[in-house]
Amino acid sequence: MLILQANNIQKSYGARTILDFPQLLVYEGDKIGVVGDNGAGKSTLLGILSGDIPPDTGSVTGDFQVCYIRQLGKRDPHRSGGENAKSAIQRETGQAGWILFADEPTANLDADGQAWVRQRLAAAGTLLLVSHDRELLDLICNKILEIENGALTEYAGSCSDYEAAVKLAKEQQLQDYATVRQKRSQLEDAMRVKEQKVARQRQKKRREYANNGSEARLGGHKRAASMKKQERDAKVLEARVKRLPTVEKPREAPALRIDFSLTKPPGNKNVITAEAVAFSYGENAVLRDVSFVVPNCAKIAVTGKNGAGKSTLLSLIYEGHKGIAAAPKLRMGFLYQSFENLDLDKSILDNVMFTSVQDQASVRSVLAGLLFRGDEIHKKAAALSGGERMRLSLAKLLTCEANALLLDEPTNYLDLRSVEAVQNMVAQYPGTVLLVSHDERFVRETARERLHIEDGRIRRFPLAETQQSPPSSTANRTLLELRRTQLVAAISSAGPEQKSALEAEYHKALEALRALE
C-alpha cells in the first residue's frame, strides 16, 4: 500500500540546489537506506518528507505518521555518546507511527548498542534510514535510495546489492569507454588513410601538369572523380566519428604511492611493548595490569564497549605512559577527532605539504586517493566539512614522517564513498596501524588482529578467527531475536521451495535463544 508520495520536490540553499526530483513513492513495508556523499541532501530529504523542512517547490502527501530519530545534538555531559543515542532512540521508537525516519542512529554505539538499535529498526513497519554503517544497511534494508546532484536513484535490495549494481555499472561504463575509444581510433585511422590518398593524388596531378600538361588533362576527369570519392568517404568517416557517443572513463581508486623509506621505519620485530599497565579515572579503573606487544607493520583493531578504554589506550601509547615502551625509531601519528593538526587558514595542499616528507607528486596521489582532486586541493581547510577534514587529517598522517598510525574513529563524519577511500588507503599503508572504529566492515577490511578490552583486561586474537568483535550475551540475544523476527516475515512470503530452509533456520535461532536463558 502506498503511504507516502513526494512530487516535484526542489530545495536549494543559496545558489546551490540540494534536491531536485520528480517523484518518490514509499510503500508500507519498505525499509529504505538513504545514501550519498556528505552534503548530498540526505538529512534534508528526511526533513522534507517528515514535514520539518518546507521544500521550495513540490508537495508531500499520504496517510502516515512519523517517528523521527534525528542526528544527536547537545549531549548530556555525564553520559557517553552511545548512551545518549540509545536514550533518543528509546524515546522516538516508543511512539506509534506509520514511518520511522532514522538519521545515523548507530553513530557512537558499541557492538551491544548497535545490536539493540538493529532490533528496534527491524521492528519498524516502514523505515527510511540514513547511515554510513554498511553492516546495518545490509541487515535492515530492502531498498537503497542514492542521492547524487539532487537526483534520486532507487536500487532494489541491500547495501551490498547496491554496491554490486554500482560496480557493475562502472564496469559497463569502462567497457563502453574502451569500445567507443577503439571505434573512434579505427574511424580516425580510416579517415587519415582517405585524406592521405587525396593528398597524394593532388601531388601527382601537380607533378603531371608541370611535366606534360596535355597528357595530364587527358586523364584528369578520372583522377578528379577518384579524388571526389575519397573526399566524400573521408567526410562520411568524420561524420561517423562525430556521432560516436561521449563516454567518460570511470575513475579508479588510486594506489597509495609514497616512499616509506623516507619515514626511516624501525627494523625491530616488535615496535610497542606494554607491561603491567594500569590506568584509572579517579576511582574508575579503566585498565588493570594490561600487557601486550605490537609487532612491526601490524594492523590491529582495538575493540570493546563504549567506555571500555579504547581511545584511552591509544592516547596512553601515544603519550608513552609508564609501562609502555616504543622502538627508538618508531614515530607515531595520531588522528585527532578535534582536527587540531589542521591549519584552517591554509589550503588542502599546503596543509599536507607543510608536514610532508614526500614530494608533491606523492602528496597529490594521496589526496586523489582520498577524493581531493583537481582544483579542490587549493580550497582552504576552513571551508571543509567534518568528513573532508577527517580525510585531510589522514592525508597529513600518510605523508608525514610518521611510520605508525593511531586512528581513533577514522570513519566518523564520512559518507560511504569516503569510507571506502579511507579504507583503501589504510589497507595499503606499509607501516604499523592501531585503530578504533565502530564500523565492523572497515575493521575487517583493514585490521588483521584485535585487542579486545573488557573489564579492564585485554584479550588478543586474529581477526580471521572471529570476523566480529566478541559479542556479549546481551548482543547475542539481541541479534538472534532480530534474526528470528526477520525469518518470521520471510517465511510468511516465501514460496514452497524456500519455506522449509527458512523454517529450519528459524528453529536453530530459537534453540540458540533458549540456550542463552
Secondary structure, DSSP 8 states (H G I E B T S, - for coil): -EEEEEEEEEEEETTEEEEEEEEEEEETT-EEEEEESTTSSHHHHHHHHHTSS--SEEEEE-S--EEEE----S--TTS-HHHHHHHHHHHHHTS--SEEEEESTTTT--HHHHHHHHHHHHH-SEEEEE---HHHHHHH-SEEEEEETTEEEEEES-HHHHHHHHHHHHHHHHHHHHHHHHHHHHHHHHHHHHHHHHHHHHHHHHHHHHH-HHHHHHTHHHHHHHHHHHHHHHHHHHHHHHHS---------------GGGG-----SEEEEEEEEEEEETTEEEEEEEEEEEETT-EEEEEESTTSSHHHHHHHHHHT-TTEEE-TT--EEEE-TT-TT--TTSBHHHHHHHH-SS-HHHHHHHHHHTT--GGGGGSBGGG--HHHHHHHHHHHHHHSS-SEEEEESTTTT--HHHHHHHHHHHHH--SEEEEE-S-HHHHHHH-SEEEEEETTEEEEEEGGGTSS----HHHHHHHHHHHHHHHHHHHHH--HHHHHHHHHHHHHHHHHHHHH-
